[in-house]
Amino acid sequence: MDALGQITALREKLRYHNDKYYNQDAPEISDYEYDMMQRELRALEAAHPEYADENSPTRRIGGTASGRFTKVTHAYPLESLQDVFSFDELSEFYTRVEGAVGRAEYVVEYKIDGLSVALEYVDGVFVRGATRGDGQVGEDVTANLKTVKDIPQKLENAPPHLIVRGEIYMKKSVFDALNRELELHEKPLLANPRNAAAGSLRQKDSRITRQRKLSIFCFNIQNADELPITSHTESLDYLKKLGFPVSPRYPVYTDPTDVQREIEAMGETRGELDFDIDGVVVKVNAFAQREALGSTAKFPRWAAAYKYPPEIKKTLLKDIVISVGRTGVLTPNAVLEPVRLAGTTVSRATLHNRDFIRQLDVRVGDTVSVRKAGEIIPEIVSVELDKRPPGAQPYEMPGFCPVCGAPVFNDEEEAAIRCTSASCPAQLLRNLMHFASRDAMDIDGCGEGNLQKLIDAGLVKSAADLYDLTVQQLLPLGKKVDTWANNLIASIEASKTRDLSRLLFAFGIRHVGQKAGKILSNHFGSLDALLASSVEEMTGIRDIGQTTAESIAAWRALDQSKELIEKLRAAGVNFIGEKTARSNLLAGKTIVATGSLTLYTRGEINDLIESLGGKAAGSVSKKTSYVVAGENAGSKLQKAIELGIPVLTEEQFKTMIQQEEV
């Protein structure tokens, strides 16, 4: 490929990855890989100035203002920084600076890995906040920024006009807690704190942003020329005085050797910080010197960002052990000969899943290369095949859960391998939350925090243990426990009368949701009848397929399931189903409710349809008998009209079900 072809290809790749990183908060490559691609393009453009392009990714900041938010034109551009990757390159920066302005002071700060924003204050009141975007135009995210507790809403003794630049980030501890919660609810996990922060700040619903507990470090006064401040350190001190959080560390040096020592020290301790950094920023301190140095189209000439190289170390893989997550997923982990990596000692690394192990062909006894993904999670990136010991065997995932001994669900089309037992101790908290949830046994007072207290106290080891709790056992567990304890015991007692359909859903059997629970309850009438049925009988029931039937059969065969059932029976939990159809008025009819309803909630109208012998469906097809349409019914209503399916208002539906025949 000729030079122009290489340049064109690199520009397209960088534009694609810019969009993934800045606009979609979903990067596909590491920062280092991106930086090296940028560097290659800059070198090619320098060698071939005839192919210069003002719109090249080397000359423009990668983000854009999306259409989700109102666009904001920045009064002062939010510039990017020139990256350097070695101390030799940093020395070139000092040479350029001092060649232009003479001896200089340099401030050294953490380079926070987050999302850059501008905060605007008028007469001390926070009036607007915007993302960086492309540096000239960003997005108005004021409502979301007002949910960030670190950002002061009103300033005392503030100037008439103030624009502050900062970096929104998510603390590592908050990120870990958020991923634990997402895991409990079987939702996709967030990749890293930077993406989590960016995605959280750009939510249309500011309530979601509030829940994400974002933080900010402020690092610049954009309109400092309007204030009696002459240096960067003065500006940081002034921001602190006004109540803004700033970098916890910003020493000043004149000797580049001292700057290098500081960068190395910051790198050694970065693993101990509760926030991510992807480097260190070195800035000229004096504003007068900054003004003399000026800026390029993209970067200020008075600052450089030293990027830590991705630290990769070689070590010995001593063993592979399996951990079981709270959703039952089996995750392989490498036990390593301890090695120092990115400021911390690493003795374990994730192997992700079965497919990852197969791809690398990693084996016990191998010499492996380890890095920290996103500077957080250690992972193995390669295997030294020439150093593999004789007799090293390919690793196979276990066929049984290492925690409870239950068989695992091993689907070749899915990377995740799961424990099949709903009673597995590793899944206890999630299973208890599901068992007590509103659509299952509906036990008030069983939120995540309270259930964790019961587990930690050793009072609950399975859902059946809830029915053995006493008020006296609960009293030592928290504040206002008298009320909570009495209410919880009363709610647990009330749950004993729940219908069998709810209990079947509460068991957490794979592929058995609310709908399947109702169908099975109606067909068999009792839990014992279901337990005694064959797979063939279950698959003969409408809407119960082979996968669901086999999942039920596998679950009921487990010793843990048998023990759970007998404990619930002894506690007096109802095992009998109430026939939900109170008449056959809608027998054989499939009805779809759509749009905004006023007489019923969606759940109420679906329950009513099924109580009259009909089938409540979620999509319109030729088999649909009626569509009940509320306001803003949309595509389902349009499809019903196209197929000639009768459409009813809520009032017409109510009149219809009051008749003796349909």
Number of C-alpha atoms within 10 A of each C-alpha: 7 6 13 14 10 13 22 14 13 19 19 13 15 21 15 14 19 21 16 17 20 22 19 16 19 20 18 12 11 11 16 15 12 17 16 12 15 17 15 14 22 17 11 17 19 11 11 13 9 9 13 13 11 9 10 20 19 18 15 16 23 23 21 20 23 14 8 12 15 12 18 19 16 19 13 12 15 23 18 20 17 17 19 21 16 12 15 10 14 20 15 11 19 23 13 15 21 13 10 12 13 11 14 17 17 26 22 23 23 23 19 22 20 24 21 22 24 27 22 20 21 16 15 19 17 20 15 18 24 26 32 30 25 20 22 17 20 25 24 23 25 19 17 22 28 19 21 20 13 18 21 17 16 16 17 12 10 14 13 11 14 20 21 19 23 24 21 26 27 27 20 17 11 17 24 16 13 18 18 16 16 14 17 19 14 12 11 9 14 18 15 20 24 27 22 22 26 24 19 24 27 23 15 14 12 19 13 15 22 17 12 21 19 26 21 26 20 23 22 18 22 19 14 17 10 12 12 9 15 15 18 23 19 14 19 20 12 14 18 14 13 16 15 20 19 19 15 9 11 18 12 20 18 14 13 15 12 13 20 15 11 19 22 13 12 20 18 15 12 19 18 11 12 13 20 24 21 22 23 22 23 26 21 25 24 19 16 12 21 20 12 13 19 11 14 11 12 18 19 18 20 25 24 22 22 23 20 18 13 18 14 18 15 17 19 19 24 17 15 20 16 17 15 21 17 21 20 26 22 26 19 21 19 24 18 22 15 13 15 13 20 23 17 13 11 20 18 23 20 18 22 17 18 20 14 15 18 13 8 13 15 26 24 19 19 21 23 23 18 25 22 19 15 18 18 14 13 21 21 27 14 15 20 13 13 8 11 16 13 7 7 12 12 11 14 10 18 14 15 16 25 18 15 17 16 23 18 20 21 17 10 10 6 11 14 17 22 22 27 25 28 27 26 24 16 21 21 22 24 23 24 27 22 22 24 24 17 13 16 25 26 19 24 17 18 21 14 14 10 15 21 18 15 19 15 11 13 9 16 21 17 21 23 22 14 23 19 14 17 13 17 10 13 20 16 12 14 12 9 9 15 15 11 19 22 15 16 22 21 14 18 21 16 14 21 19 15 18 23 25 29 23 28 24 23 27 25 21 20 18 16 21 19 16 15 19 22 23 18 24 26 18 16 18 18 19 19 12 14 18 13 11 13 13 17 12 11 22 16 13 13 11 13 18 16 14 14 20 22 17 17 20 19 17 23 17 13 18 15 18 18 12 14 19 19 12 18 18 14 11 16 13 21 17 23 20 21 16 15 18 18 12 12 15 20 22 16 11 19 21 25 24 29 21 16 14 18 11 12 12 12 14 10 10 20 19 16 19 23 22 19 18 19 22 21 20 15 13 15 23 15 10 10 19 19 19 26 21 21 18 11 11 15 12 13 19 23 12 16 21 13 9 13 11 18 13 19 16 15 19 11 11 16 12 10 15 15 10 9 8 9 10
